[in-house]
Amino acid sequence: VMDFNTEDEWLVDDPNSPADGETRREGSDNDGEMQNKRSRRSTTPVSRRRYRGELSSAEKKAEQRVKTFQESWLHLDIFKDWLRRVPDNPEKARCRACNAVMNAGKSELEKHAQGKKHKELLASTRGCQLPLAVYEGIYITSNISNMEEYMVIWELATPRASIMKNRTLDALVDQQNAAMKHTENVKVAEIKLASFFVDTNVAFNASDKLVAVSKQAFKDSKIAKDVTLGRDKCNAIVRNVIAKTETELLVQDLKVSLFSIMVDESTEHCSDKSMCVVVRYIYSKTQKPRNTLLELVRLDARDCSAEKLWAAFEKCLQDKEIPVTNCVGMGCDSAAVMVGSNNSFWSRLKSACPWAILIPCSCHSSASVSSYACAKLPAYVEEHLRLLSKYLRGSPKRSAELQEFQQFHEEQTTKMVKPSATRWLVLHACVDKYLEMRAGRALLGYFELRCFEDREKRDKDAHKILAELKNPWTKAYMQFLSYTLNVMNEFNGLFQSRTTLIHKLYELSHNLMKTLCLNYLKPEVLDRLATINVSHPDYLLPDDDIVLGPDCDETLQAIRPPSETPEGRAQLKRDLAAFKKQCLGFYITAATEIQKRLPLKNEMMKEMSFLDPQVFLDLSARSGGHGLKGLPLLTANFKDKLKLDSSKLAFEWRRLPVEITGRLKDKLLSAETVEDVWVEEKAMKTGAGDQMFPNLCKLADVVMIQPHSDAESERVFSIVTDVHSKKRNRLGAEALNAICVSRSSFRSIGIDCTTFQVGPNHLKKHNSSIYDRS
């Protein structure tokens, strides 16, 4: 009844069917009789009948090439999981998953492997290979698809086995569960290892050696033994498991949530253009704003017009079925292609979403203010910094010689910072480092020795640098820059934060303007800085009262005239007047640019300060003088989109400081962030269990997701720069996008590869389709 063999196979024969030997003998006898009859009827040679096409079916079948089972097939990836040979019949093969016998032709087997039903059955049997079972000398060793099939075979093998059916079934179920759990643990390990490559800048090529080392280091671990993670599989898991899951969860939120966007375009090492689309929305799990990358969109470098940028952005949303009408704000740099009034990315977004708000990046704006203002100072000041940095950093020998001088003079060994035209905060750091090095004797002594040894003046850069080091006006300009750029960089650095600061932008912009103008304008005009002409002579302080910074003033007082003569003293006076005129030009240009670029006159931005508990808990903030009587501009802009009841909103706004008192008031005032404050606000309920301030909380959410800067886009391109390095220039666009999306998502919720948790969605995607490319 049962035919078990030593190759872990089983076959169930039909007891009513004849034996194979009998069938073959009977068939061979019949064929012989037919052949004899045909030979008697015709004496035509077989070759002639073959040419005429007159061969009988038996003759054709006899001439066909016999296809036999090859043992080497069992080692091929396409066959090894399911193909088994049929004992005593080399012309047949059996599929373990489908329990079907077929001809042993390789092409037939390959077609069978592509079948939909075969793939489904094979997927269901993976991880279910049962160990050897022995009962009364009968060996049952099979790869089966379910428990019922196993028990049928067991009962066919021996009637007495049915007595132990229930006990055996429980044991086998436990074994199957353990096998499935082990398979799941292996998948978790592979996904966790792939997340390491997401979170670091290690190339996928290293995954082979990482897994090999793990197997050697953890020899007693069954999970480590079964983990397989080559570079292709690692790439596939990052693309189709980790990044795909993060994107799906994000898209799921964006389909039903309002969001703002931060878009920026950049050029990478390989000269390919890309546009990052960063979204900011209320994260459903924390009820707080979250910034994360939606997609790194590839662009055609030949045409990056506003029309093409908008088309790429619109396609990005359409492919993910995200309504563009859910967008309520946009943050970007001040490029014309982005923020132009007629033919720009913003004009198209405004046409699609009339309620959207444009907020130019405050960091880019403050950097542009510094750049335009520094252009009013003599060019040799910045050129001196660049030349000194290039001279010292470009030669290890010179750097070592300078460090030797620093050690001799017992000074701290420091290196010069290279100024950069693209990074926001570097210039101030470069100036401070220069002043620190110049304060000692080592820097001047080093260049004096260099120039003394180079009497023929072949090293022109060294002589030029030494001349500026001995120039007191250069030092004075550097001290002036250190004093003024400090204010700019504090503002810039503050708005690079990920926390919500949109409610502070109006106030801090005015503070920056006032702090800067205090140095050169009369006090009586400081309350009208948003509207006055900051270069009007009537508003300027006398030259002697212009504030240049204490260090700069000390240096100016120490400068001596070229000669102790009336002409020398007159020359010093003219030089001092020219210096102060240059500094005044710096102040005026900076103030003018702030008026153009920062929201000093934006009344809607002023209303956004209602998020601050210091404001909404202050009863006097409801007076007309503060401009927050009823939040009219914000209400009018978002009334239709948020379906706000303006009357109820006004009532909630005036009711808010009355309801919040005592300990709750103290808790809100001492909260670390404004997000924490409004999480408490949204949790407040009425006696009937309804939300106490529904309209106000809706408005607060839509204001909190407005971007105060475009810094998150710059962080994405920093990831691109780190990942797409010169040694990884073959990294594909899909893999680069997957790494950026995953790492941005990790950072947005405060996790890394060590705290990343593999969930059911990740395990579900870890299957044979991970290598598919969309």
ZAMARGU-4260 file (C-alpha; in steps of 0.2 Angstrom, whole numbers, plus 5000, padded with zeros to 4 digits):
<rodrens>
0) 5000/5000/5000 | 5014/5012/5005 | 5030/5014/4996 | 5044/5023/5006 | 5061/5026/5000
5) 5078/5031/5007 | 5077/5048/4998 | 5064/5056/5010 | 5050/5053/4997 | 5034/5044/4997
10) 5022/5038/4984 | 5004/5031/4987 | 5000/5019/4973 | 4983/5014/4967 | 4980/4996/4973
15) 4968/4993/4958 | 4980/4998/4945 | 4992/4985/4937 | 5010/4985/4941 | 5022/4995/4932
20) 5031/4981/4925 | 5015/4973/4918 | 5010/4989/4910 | 5026/4991/4901 | 5026/4972/4895
25) 5009/4973/4889 | 5012/4989/4880 | 5028/4982/4872 | 5019/4967/4866 | 5005/4977/4858
30) 5018/4988/4850 | 5027/4973/4843 | 5011/4966/4835 | 5007/4982/4827 | 5024/4984/4820
35) 5024/4966/4813 | 5007/4970/4804 | 5014/4986/4797 | 5030/4977/4791 | 5020/4964/4782
40) 5009/4977/4773 | 5024/4988/4767 | 5042/4985/4763 | 5046/5004/4761 | 5061/5009/4771
45) 5059/5019/4787 | 5070/5033/4781 | 5059/5035/4766 | 5043/5035/4776 | 5050/5047/4788
50) 5054/5059/4774 | 5036/5057/4768 | 5029/5059/4785 | 5021/5042/4785 | 5028/5036/4802
55) 5015/5028/4814 | 5013/5036/4831 | 5022/5022/4839 | 5037/5025/4828 | 5037/5043/4831
60) 5036/5040/4850 | 5050/5028/4849 | 5061/5040/4840 | 5058/5055/4852 | 5073/5059/4864
65) 5070/5051/4881 | 5071/5065/4894 | 5078/5058/4911 | 5079/5066/4928 | 5096/5074/4932
70) 5103/5075/4950 | 5111/5091/4947 | 5094/5100/4946 | 5092/5097/4964 | 5105/5111/4967
75) 5098/5124/4956 | 5089/5138/4965 | 5073/5137/4955 | 5071/5118/4959 | 5079/5114/4975
80) 5065/5119/4986 | 5052/5108/4978 | 5059/5096/4965 | 5060/5077/4970 | 5065/5062/4959
85) 5053/5047/4957 | 5060/5031/4962 | 5062/5017/4948 | 5056/5030/4935 | 5070/5042/4929
90) 5058/5049/4916 | 5047/5057/4929 | 5049/5070/4942 | 5038/5075/4957 | 5034/5092/4964
95) 5034/5091/4983 | 5023/5107/4985 | 5009/5102/4972 | 5011/5083/4976 | 5011/5080/4957
100) 5021/5069/4945 | 5026/5075/4928 | 5039/5072/4914 | 5057/5075/4919 | 5060/5088/4905
105) 5069/5103/4911 | 5058/5115/4901 | 5042/5107/4908 | 5049/5109/4925 | 5053/5127/4922
110) 5035/5130/4916 | 5028/5122/4931 | 5039/5133/4942 | 5031/5148/4935 | 5013/5143/4938
115) 5003/5153/4950 | 4995/5138/4960 | 5013/5131/4962 | 5020/5147/4969 | 5005/5148/4981
120) 5007/5130/4987 | 5026/5132/4988 | 5025/5148/4999 | 5013/5139/5011 | 5025/5124/5013
125) 5040/5134/5017 | 5047/5131/5035 | 5035/5116/5037 | 5048/5102/5034 | 5044/5089/5048
130) 5057/5079/5056 | 5059/5060/5054 | 5044/5051/5063 | 5046/5032/5067 | 5032/5021/5072
135) 5033/5002/5073 | 5048/5002/5061 | 5039/5012/5048 | 5049/5028/5043 | 5039/5043/5037
140) 5050/5057/5031 | 5041/5069/5020 | 5039/5088/5016 | 5021/5090/5017 | 5009/5105/5015
145) 4998/5103/5030 | 4994/5092/5046 | 4979/5083/5039 | 4990/5076/5025 | 5003/5070/5037
150) 4990/5061/5048 | 4982/5053/5033 | 4999/5045/5028 | 5002/5040/5046 | 4985/5031/5047
155) 4988/5022/5030 | 5005/5017/5037 | 4997/5008/5052 | 4980/5006/5059 | 4987/5007/5077
160) 4993/5025/5073 | 4976/5032/5074 | 4976/5028/5093 | 4990/5041/5096 | 4983/5053/5083
165) 4978/5067/5095 | 4994/5066/5105 | 5005/5066/5089 | 4995/5080/5081 | 4998/5091/5096
170) 5017/5088/5095 | 5018/5091/5077 | 5008/5107/5079 | 5021/5113/5092 | 5035/5108/5080
175) 5027/5117/5066 | 5025/5133/5076 | 5043/5132/5082 | 5048/5131/5064 | 5038/5145/5059
180) 5044/5155/5074 | 5062/5152/5069 | 5058/5157/5051 | 5051/5173/5057 | 5066/5176/5069
185) 5077/5174/5054 | 5068/5187/5044 | 5068/5199/5059 | 5087/5197/5060 | 5089/5200/5041
190) 5078/5216/5042 | 5087/5222/5057 | 5104/5220/5049 | 5098/5229/5033 | 5092/5243/5045
195) 5110/5245/5050 | 5115/5249/5032 | 5101/5262/5032 | 5106/5271/5047 | 5125/5271/5043
200) 5135/5275/5027 | 5142/5257/5025 | 5140/5250/5007 | 5129/5236/5004 | 5144/5226/4998
205) 5149/5224/5016 | 5134/5214/5020 | 5142/5197/5014 | 5156/5199/5026 | 5145/5205/5040
210) 5134/5189/5039 | 5149/5178/5037 | 5157/5185/5053 | 5141/5184/5063 | 5140/5165/5058
215) 5158/5162/5064 | 5155/5173/5080 | 5139/5165/5085 | 5141/5147/5081 | 5128/5141/5093
220) 5115/5152/5086 | 5102/5144/5074 | 5096/5161/5069 | 5114/5167/5064 | 5116/5150/5055
225) 5101/5152/5044 | 5103/5171/5040 | 5107/5175/5022 | 5110/5193/5017 | 5120/5197/5002
230) 5122/5214/4994 | 5107/5211/4982 | 5096/5205/4996 | 5101/5219/5008 | 5097/5231/4994
235) 5080/5223/4991 | 5075/5223/5009 | 5080/5241/5011 | 5069/5246/4996 | 5055/5234/4997
240) 5053/5231/5015 | 5060/5245/5026 | 5057/5260/5015 | 5041/5253/5007 | 5034/5251/5025
245) 5039/5268/5031 | 5031/5276/5015 | 5015/5266/5016 | 5013/5272/5034 | 5016/5290/5029
250) 5005/5290/5014 | 4991/5282/5025 | 4992/5297/5037 | 4994/5310/5023 | 4978/5304/5014
255) 4967/5310/5029 | 4978/5323/5036 | 4983/5341/5031 | 5001/5344/5028 | 5013/5357/5022
260) 5028/5354/5011 | 5046/5359/5010 | 5053/5357/4992 | 5071/5360/4986 | 5081/5355/4972
265) 5100/5350/4972 | 5114/5344/4962 | 5123/5328/4967 | 5140/5321/4963 | 5134/5312/4948
270) 5127/5328/4941 | 5109/5321/4942 | 5096/5333/4947 | 5084/5329/4961 | 5070/5337/4971
275) 5066/5332/4989 | 5048/5333/4995 | 5048/5334/5014 | 5031/5335/5022 | 5026/5341/5039
280) 5010/5335/5047 | 5002/5330/5064 | 5008/5313/5067 | 4994/5302/5073 | 5003/5292/5086
285) 5010/5308/5096 | 4998/5321/5090 | 5013/5332/5087 | 5020/5339/5071 | 5032/5328/5062
290) 5045/5332/5047 | 5049/5318/5036 | 5054/5314/5018 | 5040/5308/5006 | 5051/5305/4991
295) 5067/5310/4983 | 5061/5314/4965 | 5072/5313/4950 | 5072/5327/4938 | 5078/5330/4920
300) 5093/5341/4922 | 5090/5348/4905 | 5074/5356/4910 | 5071/5361/4928 | 5058/5375/4925
305) 5044/5378/4937 | 5032/5369/4926 | 5043/5353/4926 | 5045/5355/4945 | 5027/5356/4948
310) 5023/5341/4936 | 5036/5330/4946 | 5028/5335/4962 | 5010/5332/4956 | 5015/5315/4949
315) 5023/5311/4966 | 5007/5314/4975 | 4996/5306/4962 | 5006/5290/4962 | 5003/5288/4980
320) 4985/5294/4979 | 4988/5309/4991 | 4976/5324/4987 | 4986/5339/4983 | 4971/5349/4991
325) 4977/5343/5008 | 4992/5355/5007 | 4990/5370/5018 | 5008/5378/5017 | 5025/5378/5008
330) 5042/5382/5014 | 5057/5385/5002 | 5072/5396/4998 | 5069/5412/4989 | 5074/5406/4972
335) 5063/5414/4958 | 5058/5397/4951 | 5050/5393/4968 | 5042/5409/4974 | 5040/5420/4959
340) 5023/5428/4958 | 5018/5423/4941 | 5026/5408/4934 | 5033/5398/4948 | 5031/5382/4959
345) 5022/5393/4972 | 5010/5401/4959 | 5004/5384/4954 | 5002/5377/4971 | 4992/5393/4976
350) 4981/5390/4961 | 4977/5372/4967 | 4976/5377/4986 | 4970/5395/4988 | 4972/5393/5007
355) 4990/5388/5007 | 5003/5400/5015 | 5020/5403/5008 | 5034/5405/5022 | 5051/5409/5014
360) 5065/5399/5024 | 5071/5411/5038 | 5088/5402/5038 | 5091/5406/5020 | 5084/5423/5022
365) 5096/5427/5037 | 5110/5420/5027 | 5106/5431/5012 | 5106/5446/5024 | 5123/5442/5030
370) 5130/5439/5013 | 5123/5455/5006 | 5129/5465/5021 | 5147/5457/5020 | 5148/5463/5002
375) 5149/5481/5009 | 5165/5478/5018 | 5182/5478/5008 | 5185/5463/4998 | 5202/5459/5005
380) 5194/5455/5022 | 5186/5439/5016 | 5200/5436/5004 | 5212/5436/5018 | 5202/5422/5027
385) 5201/5411/5011 | 5220/5413/5007 | 5225/5409/5025 | 5214/5394/5026 | 5220/5388/5009
390) 5238/5391/5013 | 5238/5381/5030 | 5225/5367/5026 | 5232/5364/5009 | 5249/5358/5015
395) 5252/5345/5029 | 5270/5351/5031 | 5264/5369/5034 | 5251/5363/5046 | 5264/5353/5056
400) 5276/5368/5056 | 5263/5379/5063 | 5258/5367/5076 | 5277/5366/5081 | 5276/5385/5084
405) 5260/5384/5094 | 5268/5371/5105 | 5284/5382/5107 | 5273/5397/5113 | 5263/5385/5124
410) 5247/5389/5114 | 5233/5377/5110 | 5235/5368/5094 | 5221/5374/5083 | 5217/5373/5064
415) 5210/5386/5053 | 5192/5384/5048 | 5189/5386/5029 | 5176/5399/5025 | 5161/5393/5014
420) 5149/5403/5003 | 5136/5390/5004 | 5135/5385/5023 | 5126/5396/5034 | 5136/5397/5050
425) 5154/5394/5044 | 5159/5412/5041 | 5156/5418/5060 | 5166/5402/5066 | 5180/5406/5053
430) 5181/5424/5060 | 5182/5418/5078 | 5195/5405/5075 | 5205/5418/5065 | 5205/5430/5080
435) 5209/5416/5092 | 5224/5411/5082 | 5229/5430/5079 | 5229/5434/5097 | 5244/5423/5101
440) 5262/5424/5094 | 5263/5408/5085 | 5254/5413/5069 | 5263/5429/5066 | 5280/5421/5071
445) 5277/5407/5059 | 5274/5419/5044 | 5288/5430/5049 | 5300/5415/5048 | 5293/5410/5031
450) 5295/5427/5024 | 5313/5429/5031 | 5318/5413/5023 | 5310/5417/5007 | 5320/5433/5003
455) 5317/5431/4984 | 5299/5433/4988 | 5294/5417/4978 | 5281/5413/4991 | 5269/5427/4987
460) 5255/5421/4997 | 5265/5420/5013 | 5271/5438/5011 | 5253/5444/5007 | 5246/5435/5022
465) 5260/5442/5033 | 5256/5460/5027 | 5237/5458/5032 | 5242/5450/5049 | 5252/5466/5053
470) 5238/5477/5046 | 5227/5483/5062 | 5212/5488/5051 | 5211/5469/5045 | 5210/5464/5063
475) 5197/5478/5067 | 5186/5472/5052 | 5187/5454/5059 | 5181/5460/5076 | 5167/5470/5069
480) 5161/5454/5059 | 5162/5444/5075 | 5151/5456/5084 | 5138/5458/5071 | 5137/5440/5064
485) 5135/5433/5081 | 5117/5441/5081 | 5113/5434/5064 | 5119/5417/5068 | 5110/5415/5084
490) 5094/5419/5074 | 5099/5407/5060 | 5104/5393/5072 | 5088/5394/5082 | 5076/5392/5066
495) 5086/5376/5061 | 5077/5367/5075 | 5065/5353/5072 | 5053/5360/5086 | 5038/5371/5081
500) 5044/5389/5081 | 5032/5397/5068 | 5024/5407/5082 | 5040/5415/5087 | 5045/5420/5069
505) 5037/5437/5069 | 5043/5442/5086 | 5061/5436/5084 | 5062/5444/5067 | 5057/5461/5075
510) 5070/5457/5089 | 5084/5454/5076 | 5079/5470/5067 | 5079/5480/5083 | 5095/5473/5090
515) 5104/5477/5073 | 5097/5495/5072 | 5101/5499/5089 | 5119/5500/5084 | 5117/5515/5071
520) 5099/5522/5073 | 5091/5534/5085 | 5081/5526/5099 | 5065/5536/5094 | 5063/5527/5078
525) 5065/5509/5084 | 5046/5506/5086 | 5044/5509/5067 | 5057/5499/5060 | 5046/5489/5048
530) 5040/5504/5039 | 5054/5518/5040 | 5068/5521/5028 | 5083/5514/5038 | 5095/5524/5028
535) 5088/5541/5030 | 5101/5553/5037 | 5089/5560/5050 | 5087/5543/5058 | 5106/5540/5059
540) 5117/5541/5075 | 5132/5552/5074 | 5148/5543/5068 | 5156/5543/5085 | 5140/5535/5092
545) 5139/5520/5080 | 5142/5504/5090 | 5155/5493/5082 | 5158/5481/5097 | 5170/5483/5112
550) 5184/5473/5104 | 5184/5483/5088 | 5183/5500/5098 | 5198/5494/5108 | 5208/5490/5092
555) 5203/5507/5084 | 5209/5516/5099 | 5226/5507/5098 | 5229/5512/5080 | 5243/5525/5078
560) 5245/5537/5064 | 5258/5533/5050 | 5268/5548/5057 | 5267/5560/5071 | 5264/5574/5060
565) 5248/5584/5056 | 5247/5575/5039 | 5249/5558/5048 | 5235/5562/5060 | 5224/5568/5046
570) 5227/5552/5037 | 5222/5542/5052 | 5206/5552/5054 | 5202/5549/5036 | 5205/5531/5038
575) 5194/5530/5053 | 5180/5539/5045 | 5181/5527/5030 | 5181/5512/5042 | 5165/5518/5051
580) 5157/5522/5034 | 5160/5504/5028 | 5153/5497/5044 | 5138/5509/5043 | 5135/5502/5025
585) 5135/5485/5032 | 5122/5490/5045 | 5111/5499/5032 | 5112/5484/5020 | 5108/5471/5033
590) 5093/5481/5039 | 5086/5484/5022 | 5087/5466/5018 | 5079/5461/5034 | 5064/5472/5029
595) 5063/5463/5012 | 5065/5445/5018 | 5058/5443/5035 | 5040/5445/5040 | 5040/5462/5049
600) 5024/5467/5041 | 5015/5450/5040 | 5000/5452/5051 | 4994/5434/5049 | 5011/5429/5055
605) 5008/5440/5070 | 4992/5431/5074 | 5001/5414/5074 | 5009/5419/5091 | 4992/5413/5099
610) 5001/5396/5100 | 5012/5403/5114 | 5005/5399/5131 | 5012/5416/5137 | 5000/5424/5124
615) 4984/5414/5125 | 4984/5414/5144 | 4986/5433/5145 | 4969/5441/5146 | 4976/5457/5139
620) 4981/5448/5122 | 4962/5449/5118 | 4963/5468/5117 | 4963/5477/5100 | 4981/5484/5103
625) 4988/5466/5102 | 4980/5462/5085 | 4973/5445/5093 | 4956/5451/5096 | 4948/5437/5087
630) 4962/5430/5075 | 4953/5437/5060 | 4966/5434/5047 | 4969/5416/5051 | 4951/5412/5053
635) 4947/5420/5036 | 4961/5410/5027 | 4957/5393/5034 | 4938/5394/5038 | 4932/5385/5022
640) 4946/5372/5022 | 4944/5368/5041 | 4925/5371/5041 | 4927/5383/5056 | 4913/5391/5065
645) 4920/5409/5067 | 4908/5413/5081 | 4912/5398/5091 | 4931/5400/5087 | 4930/5418/5094
650) 4921/5412/5110 | 4934/5398/5112 | 4948/5410/5111 | 4941/5422/5124 | 4936/5407/5135
655) 4953/5399/5135 | 4962/5409/5149 | 4946/5408/5160 | 4946/5389/5159 | 4964/5386/5162
660) 4969/5391/5179 | 4979/5384/5194 | 4990/5369/5192 | 4985/5367/5174 | 4991/5384/5170
665) 5007/5382/5179 | 5010/5366/5169 | 5007/5374/5152 | 5018/5389/5156 | 5032/5377/5161
670) 5030/5365/5146 | 5046/5363/5136 | 5038/5364/5119 | 5022/5372/5112 | 5018/5354/5105
675) 5016/5348/5122 | 5005/5363/5127 | 4992/5359/5113 | 4992/5340/5116 | 4985/5345/5134
680) 4973/5357/5126 | 4966/5344/5114 | 4964/5332/5128 | 4953/5345/5138 | 4934/5339/5138
685) 4918/5347/5143 | 4906/5339/5156 | 4897/5330/5141 | 4914/5322/5136 | 4916/5333/5120
690) 4932/5342/5116 | 4932/5359/5125 | 4941/5369/5111 | 4938/5360/5094 | 4939/5375/5083
695) 4954/5382/5091 | 4963/5366/5091 | 4960/5364/5073 | 4967/5381/5069 | 4982/5377/5081
700) 4986/5361/5072 | 4986/5369/5055 | 4997/5383/5061 | 5009/5371/5070 | 5012/5362/5053
705) 5018/5377/5044 | 5037/5376/5041 | 5047/5390/5049 | 5062/5385/5039 | 5068/5374/5025
710) 5082/5366/5036 | 5074/5349/5034 | 5077/5349/5015 | 5095/5353/5018 | 5096/5338/5030
715) 5090/5327/5017 | 5103/5333/5005 | 5116/5330/5018 | 5110/5312/5019 | 5112/5311/5000
720) 5130/5318/5001 | 5135/5306/5014 | 5127/5291/5005 | 5130/5295/4987 | 5149/5297/4989
725) 5163/5295/4976 | 5165/5277/4981 | 5147/5273/4980 | 5143/5282/4964 | 5135/5267/4956
730) 5121/5267/4969 | 5104/5267/4960 | 5091/5280/4961 | 5079/5268/4969 | 5091/5263/4983
735) 5096/5281/4986 | 5078/5286/4988 | 5075/5271/5000 | 5089/5275/5011 | 5085/5294/5012
740) 5066/5290/5015 | 5070/5277/5029 | 5084/5287/5038 | 5073/5303/5037 | 5058/5293/5045
745) 5070/5286/5058 | 5076/5303/5063 | 5058/5310/5063 | 5052/5299/5077 | 5069/5298/5086
750) 5075/5280/5083 | 5090/5272/5074 | 5095/5255/5069 | 5097/5249/5087 | 5079/5255/5093
755) 5070/5251/5076 | 5057/5238/5079 | 5052/5225/5065 | 5033/5224/5064 | 5020/5213/5055
760) 5021/5224/5040 | 5039/5222/5038 | 5038/5203/5039 | 5023/5202/5027 | 5034/5211/5014
765) 5049/5200/5017 | 5045/5186/5004 | 5050/5181/4987 | 5044/5197/4979 | 5057/5208/4988
770) 5068/5208/4972 | 5054/5216/4962 | 5058/5234/4955 | 5043/5245/4953
</rodrens>
